[in-house]
Amino acid sequence: MTHSIQRIAINTGGGDAPGLNAVIRAVVLAASNRGWECFGIRDSYEGLLHPERYPDGGLVRLTRESVRGITHLGGTILGTTNRGNPLRYPMPDETGRLVEVDRSDEVLAAFKRHRLDALIAIGGDGSLAIANEFYRRGLRVIGVPKTIDNDLDLTVVTFGFDTAVSFATECIDRLHTTAQAHHRIMVVEVMGRYAGWIALNAGVSGTADAILIPEIPYDIHKVAEKVNQRIAEGRDFAIVVVAEGARPVGGSYTVLEREVGRAERLGGVGQKVAHELQELTGKEARVVVLGHLLRGGSPTTFDRLIALRFGAAAVRALAEGESGKMICLDPPTVRYVPLEKIVGHIKAVPVDCDTILTARDLGISFGD
Ligand code: F6P
């Protein structure tokens, strides 16, 4: 039998997403209402691994007062990192070369030392895989899915995605007028890692002419054909939305950077597509990379609401004695699913889904 909960920790890991603060607020209020004490770990697990680097010791008491007025704020009051995986922590060896070291025992020891009974880990697939490992090693853990990319399995959607798509759509709207005025091809590169959800949803909503996503490898000649067809019809500009993980038929992802202890950084495919389209169509092309702008700003109402629902559900799950579970949205409700079921799975866009069919019916090219 598990002992009752008195003190819980919360952390946010991986890239930030609008809605993180709303989750934190819901967790703190729901836990305080049960008489539990809440603590926030700074920068994912860094606050426990390097307390000396933080004026507050890396672990901060979270009260009703500390989470007042944060529901609408982007970012995370706790800080985050996508470098500090305690299971594969980058440390210099004796030659100064960075190698990956397992520091998970130090995290578990810190939980004991601070008498923390459970962890609510808010993060994407990397952070949830770490959370699942801590659960396997005996910690009581509930995961809350977060990512603007919407690539987590077993939840209909993650918070942050709606905000990112709304902003990307607004940007595409703005690019339409300048593309039309200058008779140009505007290529818009958006985040999304190995899934094309942001590109697809924003591209269809923003009436792009072509959308390139990782799930459908593209042939640049087919994209150029689409642009030329528009020109022949007297529409001498085009909007092409490119997911950062898009790749040509037979080719691979465009990678900006590889580093020990973190996932590869994608980026640059927009520039490549713009250059090739300019060559093939003779039309001037420009590229706009929306990048981290998609992670900023205030969460939409939809994202705030699911973030608050996820946070409260995480506390209810712990109160019900659950552990090793992830909160998921399964409309009209939220449920818990085993963390191990989502680890290592990327929710890609199904190539025959209704939104793809809609796009094709509207005449949008996927370059295939
Ligand atoms: O997963 C969220 C995400 O924003 C991806 O879309 C993107 O590839 C990655 O994070 C970028 O991370 P960083 O913060 O290291 O630039």
Residues whose N, C-alpha, C, O or C-beta is under 5 A from the ligand:
A	BS01	F6P	G15 D149 M191 G192 R193
